[in-house]
């Protein structure tokens, strides 16, 4: 059986929301994430994607995030990634796609959740 991804959207202020993901962002779950991010960007000018509970991401998951970055850019919206794990940071670096995102640094003394 495939691991499920849990995706939540919470409005944080007028025009802004936080999208949280927990689980594996892969071939199986990428369409759900792609649709959720597309909808969040249609409703908000600023979207923060909390990656702290992602346990795995593959190239299809990365593609979903990149599609959201393109949508945000075309709309003039802001898409930010926060709580980026070392594995995701490495994937972004190796694929030369880190520049597609604004990545929020972790606050001092706080470490992201690691499953």
C-alpha positions as CSV (number, residue, x, y, z in Angstrom):
1,X,0.0,0.0,0.0
2,X,1.1,3.5,-0.7
3,X,1.9,6.0,2.0
4,X,-0.6,8.8,2.1
5,X,0.2,12.4,2.1
6,X,-1.7,14.8,4.3
7,X,-2.0,18.3,3.0
8,X,-3.6,21.1,4.9
9,X,-4.3,24.8,4.1
10,X,-4.6,27.4,6.7
11,X,-5.3,31.1,6.1
12,X,-2.7,33.0,8.2
13,X,-3.7,36.6,7.2
14,X,-5.7,38.3,4.5
15,X,-4.2,37.1,1.2
16,X,-1.8,34.6,2.9
17,X,-1.9,31.0,3.7
18,X,0.3,28.1,5.0
19,X,0.2,24.7,3.2
20,X,1.4,21.9,5.4
21,X,2.4,18.5,4.0
22,X,3.1,15.3,6.0
23,X,4.2,12.1,4.4
24,X,5.7,11.1,1.1
25,X,5.6,13.6,-1.9
26,X,6.0,11.2,-4.8
27,X,4.5,9.9,-8.0
28,X,1.4,8.7,-6.1
29,X,0.8,11.9,-4.1
30,X,2.1,14.6,-6.4
31,X,-1.3,15.3,-8.1
32,X,-2.9,16.0,-4.7
33,X,-0.2,18.5,-3.8
34,X,-0.2,20.0,-7.3
35,X,-4.0,20.6,-7.1
36,X,-3.8,22.0,-3.5
37,X,-1.0,24.4,-4.3
38,X,-2.8,25.6,-7.5
39,X,-5.9,26.3,-5.5
40,X,-4.0,28.0,-2.7
41,X,-2.3,30.3,-5.2
42,X,-5.6,31.1,-6.9
43,X,-7.0,32.2,-3.5
44,X,-3.9,33.9,-1.9
45,X,-1.1,36.2,-3.0
46,X,1.3,34.6,-0.6
47,X,1.7,30.9,0.1
48,X,4.1,29.4,2.5
49,X,4.7,25.7,2.1
50,X,5.7,24.0,5.3
51,X,8.0,21.0,4.5
52,X,8.8,20.0,8.0
53,X,6.8,16.8,8.0
54,X,7.7,15.6,4.6
55,X,9.4,12.2,5.0
56,X,10.3,11.7,1.3
57,X,10.3,13.6,-2.0
58,X,11.1,12.3,-5.4
59,X,11.4,14.1,-8.8
60,X,7.6,14.0,-9.4
61,X,7.1,15.7,-6.1
62,X,9.7,18.3,-7.0
63,X,7.8,18.8,-10.3
64,X,4.7,19.6,-8.3
65,X,6.5,22.2,-6.3
66,X,8.1,23.7,-9.5
67,X,4.7,23.9,-11.2
68,X,3.4,25.9,-8.2
69,X,6.5,28.2,-8.4
70,X,5.7,28.8,-12.1
71,X,2.0,29.5,-11.3
72,X,3.0,31.9,-8.6
73,X,5.5,33.7,-10.8
74,X,2.9,34.0,-13.6
75,X,0.3,35.4,-11.2
76,X,2.7,37.7,-9.4
77,X,2.2,35.8,-6.2
78,X,4.8,34.7,-3.7
79,X,5.6,31.1,-3.0
80,X,7.9,30.3,-0.1
81,X,9.3,27.0,1.2
82,X,10.0,26.7,5.0
83,X,11.4,24.0,7.2
84,X,13.3,22.5,4.2
85,X,15.0,19.2,5.2
86,X,18.6,18.5,4.2
87,X,17.3,15.9,1.7
88,X,15.0,18.4,0.0
89,X,17.7,21.1,0.1
90,X,20.1,18.5,-1.6
91,X,17.5,17.6,-4.2
92,X,17.0,21.3,-5.0
93,X,20.8,21.9,-5.2
94,X,21.5,18.9,-7.4
95,X,18.6,19.7,-9.7
96,X,19.7,23.3,-9.9
97,X,16.1,24.3,-9.0
98,X,16.6,26.0,-5.6
99,X,16.5,29.4,-7.4
100,X,12.8,28.8,-8.3
101,X,11.9,29.2,-4.6
102,X,12.3,31.6,-1.8
103,X,13.4,29.4,1.1
104,X,12.8,30.7,4.6
105,X,15.6,29.9,7.0
106,X,14.9,28.1,10.3
107,X,14.6,30.4,13.3
108,X,17.7,30.1,15.6
109,X,17.4,27.2,18.0
110,X,14.6,25.5,16.1
111,X,15.1,22.4,14.2
112,X,12.4,21.1,11.8
113,X,10.5,17.9,12.6
114,X,12.2,14.8,11.3
115,X,10.0,11.7,10.9
